[in-house]
Amino acid sequence: MALSADEIYAKVQEALEDALGVDNDEVTKEATLVGDLGAESIDFLDIVFKLEKMFDITIPREELSPEDILTNAQYVQDGSVTGEGMAELKRRMPWADLSEFEKSPRVQDFGNLLTVGDLCNYVESKVG
């Protein structure tokens, strides 16, 4: 039986509360994992592990964090993602809302973009 978007959100919320030690009311769909919830790279391993177990899915690291694009000179110039790089990010991350990042696509800001909603969309794309 397919999970509803609300059921997915509730489970993602639970995983983030566990992994990050944040309160339920902090984990809104608009909250960013890094900026608002304080996730660090080590936390992402825990989050991924929890989501894989909860939803019985496999999450390849490069799907959630396309570092190969962000470190590729073909896609990055002067610390910013190029138009070609942006197109590749959108192709690889159709579940993420990259509109804010597109306005100022600095590589160092990329990690601050992922929202709880994006994570829910990603899980939905895997379980759907």
N, C-alpha and C positions, 0 to 999 in steps of 0.2 A: 504494500500500500504506500502510495506516495505521501510524503510529508507536506503539510501546508507551509506557506511562507512564515506564518506565525509560529508554527512548531519548530521550524529551522531556526528562527530568530531566538526563541526561548532557549534552545540547546546551545547556540553560539554564545548567547549571553552568559549561560551557566559556565561554559568552558572558559570564557574570558574572566569571569569573576574568580574562578578557581585559579587560573594561571597568573592573573595579575593582582589578585587580592583587592579588587575594586568592588564598590557597592553596586547592587542591581540598578539603581537609578542613574548611575554614571554611564552605564552601557546602553546608550541610545544609538539608533541607526546612524545618526550624523556624527557621533564621536569618532575621532581618529584614534587608531590603535597606539600610535607613538605619542603624538602631541597631547591628546586629551587623557588617554588611559595609561601613559607612561611605559608602554611596552618597549623592551630592549631586545636586541637580536637574540639573546639566549631565551627570552620569553616566547619567541616565535616557534622555537622547537617544541616547547611545551604545548603551546596552542595547537600547533599542527598535530601533535601526538593525540591530544584530547579529541580534536575534531575527527581524526581518522578512526579512533575507537568508537566515538558516539554515533557516527554516521556509517561506519563500515566502508570507508572510502580510502583511496590512496591519494596523497597530495604530494606530487613531485615539487621539490623546492623551487625549481625554476618557474613554475606556474604562478606561485604567489610572489616570488621575488626575482624578477628577471634581471639579475645582476649582470648577466652576459651582455645585455643590451646597454646597461648603464656604464659598463666599463669598456665598451667597444668604440674605438676611434672613428669607426664608420658612422656611428650614431650619435656621438657626442663631440661638440666643439666648444672650447673655452668654458667647460664646466656645465654646458647646457645641452639638453637633448635636441637634436636637429629635427626638422620636419620628417625626414625619413625614419629617424628613431622613434618619433611619436607614432607614426603609422605602424611601426613594428610593435610598439607597446600596446596599441589598441587592438592589433590583430591577436596578440598573445593574451591580452587581458580584457576580453570583451565584457566581462562582468564588473569591471571597475569604471567608476566615473572619473575620467581624466581631465574633465573640462577646466577645473581650477589649475591643475598642474600645467596644462597647455598654455595658460596665460603667462606663466613664468617657469619654464621647464628646467630649473636648475637641478642637477643631479643630487646635490646635497639635500634638497627638499623632498625628494621622491618618497622617502620612507615615512614622511609625515602625512601622506595623502590617504593611505588605506583607511577606510572607515569600517565600522561594524557592519553597515549596510552592504558595502562591497564584499565583505567576508561572507555575509549571508547569501548574496547573489552567487558568489563562487561556489559555496557548498550546494546551493540549489542546482547549479549547472552540473555538479558532479553526481548528485543523487537523482536528479530528474531523469 
